[in-house]
Amino acid sequence: MNNRNIIILFLLFFSFSYSQTDMEIDFYQENPNVNLFAFIGEKISIEEFDPNNTEEKKIEIDKETGDTIFRKSYVMDRAFKLKYKVLKNLYNDLKSDTIEFVAYDHYGKPNFAEFKNVILYISKSQDEKYYFHRKYQYNEIHKTKNKEWIGLLNFGSVYRIEEGLKLNLKEIKLDKSVYVDLKDIPKRNIELLYPKPFFKINKNKAIPILGFPIKDLIEYKVKNLIEEDKQLIKK
């Protein structure tokens, strides 16, 4: 074996070892009766597609005339096909090293696609032919200076802030490069999206100062998503 091959093998081994040991999190829950999967993923690819490029039509019968009516639904959101590396299953096992799913976002490219490592929440479609992302549901995660993985909550309402305060809050110290640039965010939205005591606002930066152990975060998110499904069924 020449030196070049030895170097390649070493790099492959180091890369594999790092990806495995660096993501060691002693937490996993399973409930096969719940159509929900939570995992820590790393983006491989993202591709936008036209969600309205389909011939699928809904057939209805007019109650007054008895006429057959063909209706075609129109999706207002932008749609994306994503492929992610599964670094760690947290809730239910995807039984695969990689996963492909679709995501819909009213505002454009999904925010979670910007993070290297992120907790994502997906479910199977009714016909079980594909996975879809639970809309806007994700958690940015970071490794603290104490080598502990910590998750951040996403905010957008007082309800979520109050719920977050019930969790096991933990002061965190992250690398100085971890912050949100607020230059392009309207001032009226900053307090809503990056509230105290979870973030510290320093000039044009929102710096995370409180995080959540992965266990607490997943249990909180799963509980809320299951309740959300129950409410949809009632409707």
N, C-alpha and C positions, 0 to 999 in steps of 0.2 A: 504494500500500500504506500503510495507516494505522499509527500508532505501536504499537498493540496487536499487530498481526500481526507487525511487525518484532521486537518483544520476544519473542513466542512462538517465532518462527523461531530467534532467537538462543539461547533457552533449550534448544530441541531440539538445536541444533547443539552447544552446550556439553556437554549431557548425553551425546550420542553420542560426542563426542571424548573426554570424560573416561572413559567406560566402555571405550573401545577402548585408549587410550594407558595408562591406569592399570593395565591387566591385561597389559601386554607382558611375556611370559616366553619367553625364547629356548630353549624345549625342546618337543619333540614326537617321539613314537615311534609306529610303525605296524606291526602284524602282523595281516593279514586272517585268519590261521589261528587266532587266539585270540579267543574270544567274551568280550571284556572291553573296556570303555570307561572311561577316567578323564578327568574334566573338572573345571574350576573352574566352579561354578554359583552362581547367585543365586536364592533362592526367589521364586516367583511366587505359588503357592498350595499348600495342603495340605488334603486332605479325607479324613476317616476313613470306612471302609466295613466292612461285615460280611463277612468272608472265608468265612463258613459259609452265606451266603445263596445257595446254588446247588443245583441238582438233579443235579449230576454224581455218578455212582455208579461204583464199581469192581466189575466182574463177576468172580466167582471160581467155580471148580467144586470142590465138596467131593470129595476124593480117595476117601473111603470110600463115600459114598452116590451120588456122581455128580450130586447136586442143584446147581442154579444158585443161587449166593449173591450178593446185592447188598449191597455195603458202601459206606457213605458216610463219607469221612474228615472229621475235625474238626480245625480249625486252632485252636491254643491262643493264638497271638499276636494282637495287635491289628494291623490292616491300614490302610494309607494310600495314597491316590492323590496323587502330587505332580507339580507342573509347575515346571520350573526354566529360567531363562535360561542358555544356554551361553556363558560368558564366554571360555573358552579350552579347546580340546581338548588333552589331554596324551598320551593313549594311545588310538590309533584315532580316526577322525573320525566324529562323529555326523551330520555333514552337515545340521545344522539349528541355527537360532538359539535354539530352545527344545526341551525334551524332557520327555515325560511318562513316569512310571514308577511302579511300586508298591513299597512297602516294608513289611516285617513286623518288628515289634518286640515282644519278650516283656514289656518293662517299661513300655510306653506310647508316647507321642509320641517319634519318633526325635530323639536329641540333636542330630544335624547340622542339623535344621530351625531351630535357634536362632541359627546363625551366618549373618552376611550373606554372606560369601564362603567357600566350603568346597570341598575336593576330594572328589568322589563317585566311586564305583566301581559300574558297572551292567553287566548282561549282557542278551542277548536270551533270551526263553523258547524252549523246544525247538521250538514251532510257529512261532516268529518273529513272533508276533502282538503282543507287548508287551515292554517292558523291565522288569527288576526290579533293585532295589538289592541289592548284595552285603551281606548282613546284618552290621550294625555296622561296616562298612568306610567310613571317611571320615577326612579330615584337616583340622583347623582351620588356616587360613592367615592370616598377618598381614604387613603391610608394616613393615619395621624403620625406625628413624630414618635409616638410610642408604639408604632408598628401595628396599630389596631384599625381594622376596616370599620368606617363609620358612614352612615347614610344621612342624606339631607332630605328634608321634606320640600315639596313644591307647594307654593301658596297661591291663593287667589280669592279667598273669602275669610271672613271672621270665624266662620264655623271651623275651618281647618286649623286656624291658629289656636282656637280654644281646645280642639282635639289634640293638637300637637303638644300643648302644655301638660296634658295628662300623661304623656309618655315619659319614659326614663331619660330625661334630658342629661346631656353629658357635655361638659366643656371640652372643646377640641382645639388643638394647635396643628394647623396645616402648613404646608409649604407656602411661602409668600406669593408664589405664582397662582395660588388658588383664590380667585375672586371673580366677581361679575363686573364688567365694565358698564357703568350706568350712563355713559354719555348720550346714548341714543334712546334712553328710556324716559318717557314723560315723568316729571316730578310727582304728579298725582298718582302714578302707578308704583313708585318705588316703595312707599310704605306698605302698600298692599302685597307686593310680590316678594319683598325682602324685609319682613317685619322684625321688630325687636321682640324678644331677646335672641332670636335665632341668628340674626345678622347684625354686623356693625357697619354703619355707613361712614366711610372715610373719604371725603371729597367725592370723587366719581367712582368709588369702588364699594361694592357690597361684599363684605368679608364674612364667611361662615364662622360663627363662634360657638354654636351649639349643634350637636349631631346626635344620632341615635344608634344604639347597638343594633346590628342587623336583625337579631331575633325580635326585638320590640317593634322595629319598623315593619317587618313582614307580617307579624301577627296583626298589627294595626291596619295595614293595607288590605290584607286578605279579608278580614272582618268587614271592612267597608265595601269591598267589591262584591262579596257574597250578599250583603244587605242590598246593594244596588241591583243585583240580579233579581232578588225577591220582589223588589218594588216594580221592576219592569214586567215581571210575570203577572203581578196584580193588575197592571194596566191592560 
